[in-house]
Amino acid sequence: MLEEELVELKFRLYDGSDIGPFRYSPASTVAMLKERIVAEWPKDKKIAPKGANDIKLINAGKILENSKTVGQCRVPFGDLPKAVITMHVVVQPFITKVKTEKKVDEASRKNVCSCSIL
């Protein structure tokens, strides 16, 4: 009976390859899914998440919140009782905003005229 209640998910990466499918309880959280994705991430990929916070999961066009459960994110599929649900994985690149701001400030300082009229 418990086997029938599990939700089967696979995760589509940016290059079209998949991680999974895996079976999850409807009570599993999105944060748990992200941890599993990071653990199962293929080593040969150029872009890789450093942690679960670097990943966004998208299902049915919606970005899933970490606190939501699989049961809450599941879209009703009508007469498809055992369909594998594909969730899309987006990796957010790590960008330091402080360095970017410094470069802009330095560029604007170089273009400033320092002439004085007496």
ABEGO torsion letter per residue (X at the ends): XAAAABBBBBBBBAAGBBBOBBBBBAABBAAAAAAAAAAABBAABABBBABAAABBBBBGGBBBBAABBAAAABBBAEABAABBBBBBBBBBBBBBAAAAAAAAAAAAAAABBABBBX
